[in-house]
Amino acid sequence: MRKVLTIIMLSSLLLVSCGRKSGSGGASVRDFPQVQVPAVVGGQEEAMEYLTLHYWDAFTAGEGNWLCDSLHIAGVEATALEAEVGKYTTLLSMLSLETARKDVRAFCSRLEQAQRKDNGSNIFDGTLKMVSRYLYDPNSPVRNEDIYGALALSLSESDCVGPDERERFAREAELCSRNAVGTVATDFSFICRDGREMNLHSVKAPLTLLFFSNPGCPACAEISRTLTDDPKVNSLLGDGTLAVVSIYIDEEIDEWMAHTGDWPAQWTVGYDPAMVIRESELYVVRAIPSLYLLDSQKRVIMKDAVAEKLVQWLQEYENQ
């Protein structure tokens, strides 16, 4: 594992909190109960796996009369719980995908047990809403459709949600399964800015960055500057290790044509003339920009990647 858990985060996760205070109506409020990693668990990766697997155990145990209202979820202030959700989802992103999927299914199971034990608690709905937003909101810095898809699939089969919600979760799980990490990215044809027709799989390079963009998009321009200005990434572009394919998937082609010169000359820049990508959801582009990193066989390495994480990965490419 190349991602390093900072000492500050690890220390904060290992603290044990047991404070309780009186709430209204006889219910109590509390700090979020933290996890202790047993001394027998050795190594940072093993510690993170233990933390994510047991992160919610004490919180969902159902022991105590905890305050549940608009400001508290099972006795914990909503803002404090959201901070814990941020830590939890960050930890998930540091694990292998297989482990993260397993742990998020365990998280779902813990919530279901709590709901069945006390359906008057707001643990299930409140916590699920936060974790879902962090993993699936297109603007979240820790979004991960491959992990969220495992959670959505579990919820699509859960008796703790209604039929309409199960249908929605099943649909989201199916969408998340498209172009998943480790699978071969769906091929498609496009028209280049010089009028040539190409398809994605015809691009030959050890790495391909598929960049869904819009004309005049400030965030797209910022990513372009970052890729161009970074010496390491620019070197990968210069020697042909990395190819960038910028694709426009909407219908305002005249506006797109007016902005094609915004992109570097060595990039492959094109548009989808029949809008097949958008209409058939070959790629589920929930927000622009959207970045996919592919290997030489067009297998997905990173899906809807956060730009900073993508650049870091490219900077460390030769060491991987």
Secondary structure as UniProt FT lines:
FT   HELIX           7..14
FT   STRAND          20..22
FT   HELIX           24..26
FT   STRAND          28..30
FT   TURN            39..40
FT   HELIX           44..54
FT   TURN            55..60
FT   TURN            70..71
FT   STRAND          72..73
FT   TURN            74..75
FT   STRAND          76..77
FT   HELIX           78..94
FT   HELIX           97..117
FT   TURN            119..120
FT   HELIX           123..136
FT   TURN            138..139
FT   TURN            141..142
FT   HELIX           145..156
FT   TURN            159..160
FT   HELIX           163..176
FT   TURN            177..179
FT   TURN            181..182
FT   STRAND          189..192
FT   TURN            193..194
FT   STRAND          197..199
FT   HELIX           200..202
FT   STRAND          207..212
FT   TURN            215..216
FT   HELIX           218..229
FT   HELIX           231..238
FT   TURN            239..240
FT   STRAND          242..248
FT   HELIX           253..258
FT   HELIX           260..262
FT   TURN            265..266
FT   STRAND          268..271
FT   TURN            273..274
FT   HELIX           276..279
FT   TURN            280..281
FT   STRAND          290..294
FT   TURN            296..297
FT   STRAND          299..302
FT   HELIX           307..315
FT   HELIX           317..319
//
